[in-house]
Amino acid sequence: MKPAAGKPGFLSNVLVRLLLFGVLIVILRFSYVVTLAGESCALGGFCFFSPSLNLAIAGTRSGSLNARSAVTESERYASKDWISGVQFYSSVFQNLIAGGFLSPASMSLCVETSTGRDVLALREVGITNAVGISKKASPPLVKYGEARRIPFANGTFDFVFVGEGALERSPRAAVFAAEVARTLKLKGFAAFHVKANDTYSFNSFVDLFSFCCNVVKINNVLGFDSSMPHIKELIVKKERHEIGSDSYSSSKGKCSAPDYKKQLVRNAEALIEEEPLKPWIILKRNVKNIRYLSSMVDISFKGRNVYQKTYSEVEFRTVVK
């Protein structure tokens, strides 16, 4: 009788081991699915829950983040600043369409647009092929890109818009201008909104594009916010492909300066024609008369250069921004 009693115990041990082995297989399978398939039912249809419930559980966290993002975006699009900005740019682009600088068929680019309001305004006035670039992408209106290296091929766009004083703020205005010219088609137009409103800055702007473009129109526009209450709108047309030109070919060896530069010199402090024996004393006496160029005119469109010269024991440095 005792041997017969041991048989059920052996069978129960085998069953327990099989059960444990099966549980181990289930755990390993579950770990594999969760690790590699991301809690989905795509691999072999293995799920503890129905597909819809499984996806709902898996997407709860990401869904809540997306919901927050969607709420933030909707609040921004409904804000007063956003709406007034879009309305302002819509009015600007409608005037450009009326002037023949822009058309519904124009491939258009907005450079350094931090909000995308100008891109949306272009689309609202019928320019469907419009896109913006900025260091901070904001799909679907704005993709990532920088003005110093615009991510589009040569001659891609019929129209380029640079608003909010982006060209003035750029530390590399010449590179910015060259990239705009590169991506602009021949006979295409580019419009710039700038703060500068003096002759010196205007001529500096013209010099930036003298290798390829001509200024065809200048407008004074009232801004829509306090950051740029008064805007100078400059429109250029790409007339040539050449980068660089012999700017001195017509001077015949003679050096001349335009009147606006001569006036700047006249408005500067008086020139000390003889080197003083004690320059530090003279400097102290005349320090109130020293005038920096940046205090007299806007130099935003000039390159950031450093000039250094030493007289006797005193070193004077003039740093252009």
C-alpha positions as CSV (number, residue, x, y, z in Angstrom):
1,M,0.0,0.0,0.0
2,K,2.8,2.4,0.8
3,P,4.4,2.2,-2.7
4,A,0.9,2.9,-4.2
5,A,0.6,6.0,-2.0
6,G,3.8,7.5,-3.3
7,K,2.6,7.6,-7.0
8,P,0.1,10.4,-6.6
9,G,2.8,12.5,-4.8
10,F,5.2,12.0,-7.8
11,L,2.5,13.0,-10.3
12,S,1.6,16.1,-8.3
13,N,5.3,17.1,-8.2
14,V,5.5,16.8,-12.0
15,L,2.3,18.8,-12.5
16,V,3.6,21.6,-10.2
17,R,6.9,21.7,-12.1
18,L,5.0,21.8,-15.4
19,L,2.8,24.6,-14.1
20,L,5.8,26.6,-12.9
21,F,7.5,26.1,-16.2
22,G,4.4,27.3,-18.0
23,V,4.2,30.4,-15.8
24,L,7.9,31.1,-16.5
25,I,7.3,30.9,-20.3
26,V,4.3,33.3,-19.9
27,I,6.5,35.8,-17.9
28,L,9.3,35.6,-20.4
29,R,6.9,36.1,-23.3
30,F,5.3,39.1,-21.6
31,S,8.6,40.7,-20.9
32,Y,9.7,40.2,-24.5
33,V,6.5,41.8,-25.8
34,V,6.7,44.8,-23.4
35,T,10.4,45.4,-24.0
36,L,10.5,45.1,-27.8
37,A,6.9,45.8,-28.9
38,G,6.2,48.6,-26.5
39,E,3.1,47.1,-24.9
40,S,1.5,46.5,-28.3
41,C,-0.3,43.4,-29.7
42,A,1.7,43.4,-32.9
43,L,3.8,40.4,-32.1
44,G,1.8,37.2,-32.3
45,G,-1.4,38.8,-31.0
46,F,-0.3,38.3,-27.4
47,C,-2.3,40.6,-25.1
48,F,-3.8,40.3,-21.6
49,F,-6.4,42.9,-22.7
50,S,-8.2,43.8,-25.9
51,P,-6.2,45.7,-28.4
52,S,-8.1,48.9,-27.9
53,L,-7.8,48.8,-24.1
54,N,-4.1,47.8,-24.4
55,L,-3.4,50.8,-26.7
56,A,-5.4,53.1,-24.3
57,I,-3.3,52.0,-21.3
58,A,0.0,52.3,-23.3
59,G,-0.9,55.7,-24.6
60,T,-2.2,57.3,-21.5
61,R,1.0,59.1,-20.6
62,S,1.8,60.3,-24.1
63,G,-1.8,61.1,-24.7
64,S,-1.9,63.4,-21.7
65,L,1.3,65.2,-22.9
66,N,-0.2,65.6,-26.4
67,A,-3.4,66.9,-24.9
68,R,-1.5,69.5,-22.9
69,S,0.5,70.5,-26.0
70,A,-2.7,70.8,-28.0
71,V,-4.3,73.0,-25.3
72,T,-1.2,75.3,-25.3
73,E,-1.2,75.6,-29.1
74,S,-4.9,76.3,-29.2
75,E,-4.5,79.0,-26.5
76,R,-1.7,80.6,-28.4
77,Y,-3.6,80.6,-31.7
78,A,-6.6,82.2,-29.9
79,S,-4.5,84.9,-28.2
80,K,-4.9,88.6,-29.1
81,D,-1.2,88.9,-30.1
82,W,-1.4,86.0,-32.4
83,I,-4.6,87.2,-34.1
84,S,-3.4,90.8,-34.5
85,G,-0.1,89.6,-35.9
86,V,-1.8,87.4,-38.5
87,Q,-4.1,90.2,-39.5
88,F,-1.1,92.6,-39.8
89,Y,0.8,90.3,-42.1
90,S,-2.3,89.5,-44.1
91,S,-2.6,93.2,-44.8
92,V,1.1,93.5,-45.7
93,F,0.9,90.6,-48.1
94,Q,-2.3,91.8,-49.7
95,N,-0.5,95.1,-50.5
96,L,2.4,93.2,-52.0
97,I,0.0,91.2,-54.2
98,A,-1.6,94.4,-55.3
99,G,1.9,95.8,-56.1
100,G,2.8,92.7,-58.3
101,F,5.6,91.5,-55.9
102,L,3.6,88.4,-54.9
103,S,1.1,86.1,-56.5
104,P,-0.9,82.9,-55.5
105,A,1.6,80.8,-57.5
106,S,4.7,82.2,-55.7
107,M,6.9,79.7,-53.8
108,S,7.4,81.7,-50.6
109,L,9.7,81.5,-47.6
110,C,9.6,83.3,-44.3
111,V,13.1,83.4,-42.7
112,E,13.7,83.5,-38.9
113,T,10.0,83.5,-38.1
114,S,9.7,82.6,-34.4
115,T,5.9,82.4,-34.4
116,G,4.8,81.4,-37.9
117,R,2.2,84.2,-38.0
118,D,3.6,85.4,-41.3
119,V,3.4,81.9,-42.8
120,L,-0.2,81.5,-41.8
121,A,-1.0,85.0,-43.2
122,L,0.5,84.0,-46.6
123,R,-1.7,80.9,-46.7
124,E,-4.8,82.8,-45.7
125,V,-4.3,85.3,-48.6
126,G,-4.0,82.4,-51.1
127,I,-0.2,81.7,-51.1
128,T,-0.5,78.0,-50.4
129,N,3.2,77.2,-51.2
130,A,4.5,79.0,-48.1
131,V,6.8,77.7,-45.4
132,G,8.9,79.3,-42.6
133,I,12.2,78.4,-41.0
134,S,13.4,79.1,-37.5
135,K,15.9,77.7,-34.9
136,K,12.8,76.4,-33.1
137,A,10.5,74.4,-35.4
138,S,6.8,74.8,-35.0
139,P,5.1,72.3,-37.4
140,P,3.3,72.5,-39.7
141,L,4.0,76.2,-40.4
142,V,7.7,76.4,-39.4
143,K,10.5,73.9,-39.9
144,Y,13.9,73.9,-38.4
145,G,16.5,76.0,-40.2
146,E,18.9,78.9,-39.8
147,A,19.4,82.1,-41.8
148,R,23.1,81.5,-42.1
149,R,22.4,78.2,-43.8
150,I,18.9,78.1,-45.3
151,P,18.0,74.4,-45.9
152,F,16.8,74.8,-49.5
153,A,18.5,74.6,-52.9
154,N,19.6,77.6,-55.1
155,G,16.8,79.5,-56.8
156,T,13.9,77.7,-54.9
157,F,11.7,80.7,-54.1
158,D,9.8,83.4,-55.9
159,F,9.4,85.4,-52.7
160,V,11.3,85.6,-49.4
161,F,10.0,87.5,-46.4
162,V,12.2,88.6,-43.4
163,G,10.2,90.2,-40.7
164,E,10.5,91.4,-37.1
165,G,13.9,93.0,-37.7
166,A,15.6,89.6,-38.1
167,L,18.2,90.9,-40.5
168,E,19.2,93.7,-38.2
169,R,19.5,91.3,-35.2
170,S,21.7,88.9,-37.1
171,P,25.4,88.9,-36.0
172,R,26.3,87.9,-39.6
173,A,24.1,90.1,-41.8
174,A,26.2,89.6,-44.9
175,V,25.9,85.8,-44.7
176,F,22.1,86.2,-44.0
177,A,21.8,88.4,-47.1
178,A,23.8,86.0,-49.3
179,E,21.6,83.0,-48.2
180,V,18.4,84.9,-49.1
181,A,19.9,85.8,-52.5
182,R,21.0,82.3,-53.1
183,T,17.6,80.7,-52.5
184,L,15.7,83.5,-54.4
185,K,14.9,82.9,-58.1
186,L,16.1,85.3,-60.7
187,K,13.6,88.2,-61.0
188,G,12.2,87.1,-57.6
189,F,11.4,89.5,-54.8
190,A,12.4,89.7,-51.1
191,A,10.8,91.9,-48.5
192,F,12.4,93.0,-45.3
193,H,10.9,94.7,-42.2
194,V,13.5,96.8,-40.4
195,K,13.7,99.4,-37.6
196,A,16.5,101.5,-39.1
197,N,15.3,104.8,-40.5
198,D,18.4,106.8,-41.4
199,T,20.4,107.4,-44.6
200,Y,23.5,105.6,-43.3
201,S,21.6,102.4,-42.4
202,F,19.7,102.4,-45.7
203,N,22.9,102.6,-47.7
204,S,24.4,99.9,-45.6
205,F,21.4,97.7,-46.4
206,V,21.7,98.5,-50.1
207,D,25.4,97.5,-50.0
208,L,24.4,94.1,-48.5
209,F,22.5,93.2,-51.7
210,S,24.4,95.2,-54.3
211,F,26.0,92.0,-55.7
212,C,22.6,90.6,-56.8
213,C,19.6,92.8,-56.2
214,N,18.2,96.3,-56.6
215,V,15.9,98.1,-54.1
216,V,12.6,98.6,-56.0
217,K,10.3,99.9,-53.3
218,I,10.4,101.5,-49.8
219,N,7.3,101.7,-47.5
220,N,6.7,103.1,-44.1
221,V,4.4,100.8,-42.2
222,L,2.8,101.1,-38.8
223,G,3.6,98.0,-36.6
224,F,1.2,96.0,-34.6
225,D,3.1,95.8,-31.3
226,S,5.4,97.9,-29.1
227,S,8.6,96.1,-30.2
228,M,8.4,97.6,-33.7
229,P,5.9,100.5,-33.7
230,H,7.3,101.9,-36.9
231,I,8.6,99.7,-39.7
232,K,10.6,100.4,-42.8
233,E,9.6,97.9,-45.5
234,L,12.3,97.4,-48.1
235,I,11.7,95.3,-51.2
236,V,14.5,94.1,-53.4
237,K,14.4,92.3,-56.8
238,K,17.1,89.8,-57.8
239,E,18.5,91.0,-61.1
240,R,21.8,89.1,-61.4
241,H,23.5,85.9,-60.2
242,E,27.0,87.4,-59.9
243,I,28.4,87.3,-56.3
244,G,30.8,90.2,-56.0
245,S,31.7,92.9,-58.5
246,D,34.4,95.4,-59.3
247,S,33.0,98.2,-57.3
248,Y,35.9,100.5,-58.1
249,S,35.9,100.0,-61.9
250,S,34.1,103.3,-62.6
251,S,36.1,105.4,-60.1
252,K,39.2,105.7,-62.4
253,G,41.5,105.7,-59.4
254,K,39.7,108.5,-57.7
255,C,38.4,108.1,-54.1
256,S,35.1,109.7,-53.3
257,A,32.7,109.7,-50.4
258,P,29.0,110.3,-50.4
259,D,27.6,113.4,-48.7
260,Y,25.9,111.4,-45.9
261,K,29.3,110.1,-44.8
262,K,30.9,113.5,-45.0
263,Q,28.2,114.9,-42.8
264,L,28.9,112.2,-40.2
265,V,32.6,113.3,-40.2
266,R,31.5,116.9,-39.7
267,N,29.3,115.9,-36.8
268,A,32.1,113.9,-35.1
269,E,34.5,115.3,-32.5
270,A,37.2,117.7,-33.7
271,L,40.3,116.1,-35.1
272,I,43.5,116.6,-33.0
273,E,46.0,117.3,-35.8
274,E,49.2,117.1,-33.7
275,E,50.0,114.2,-31.4
276,P,50.0,115.6,-27.8
277,L,52.9,115.0,-25.5
278,K,50.6,113.9,-22.7
279,P,47.8,112.1,-24.6
280,W,46.1,110.8,-21.4
281,I,45.5,114.4,-20.3
282,I,44.1,115.4,-23.6
283,L,41.9,112.3,-23.6
284,K,40.5,113.2,-20.2
285,R,39.7,116.7,-21.3
286,N,38.0,115.6,-24.5
287,V,36.2,112.5,-23.3
288,K,32.9,114.2,-23.2
289,N,33.3,115.2,-26.9
290,I,33.9,111.6,-28.1
291,R,31.0,110.3,-30.1
292,Y,30.5,106.7,-31.1
293,L,29.2,105.9,-34.6
294,S,26.5,103.6,-33.1
295,S,25.1,106.6,-31.2
296,M,24.9,108.7,-34.4
297,V,23.5,106.2,-36.9
298,D,22.2,102.6,-37.0
299,I,25.0,100.2,-37.9
300,S,22.9,97.0,-37.7
301,F,23.7,96.1,-41.3
302,K,27.4,96.5,-40.9
303,G,29.8,93.6,-40.3
304,R,31.0,93.2,-36.7
305,N,34.6,94.4,-37.0
306,V,37.3,95.4,-34.5
307,Y,39.8,98.3,-35.1
308,Q,42.8,98.7,-32.8
309,K,45.6,101.2,-32.9
310,T,48.1,102.3,-30.2
311,Y,49.5,105.7,-29.6
312,S,52.5,106.1,-27.2
313,E,51.4,104.5,-23.9
314,V,47.7,104.9,-24.5
315,E,45.7,102.2,-26.4
316,F,42.4,103.2,-27.9
317,R,40.0,100.6,-29.0
318,T,36.9,101.2,-31.1
319,V,34.6,98.2,-31.1
320,V,31.8,98.1,-33.6
321,K,29.1,96.3,-31.7
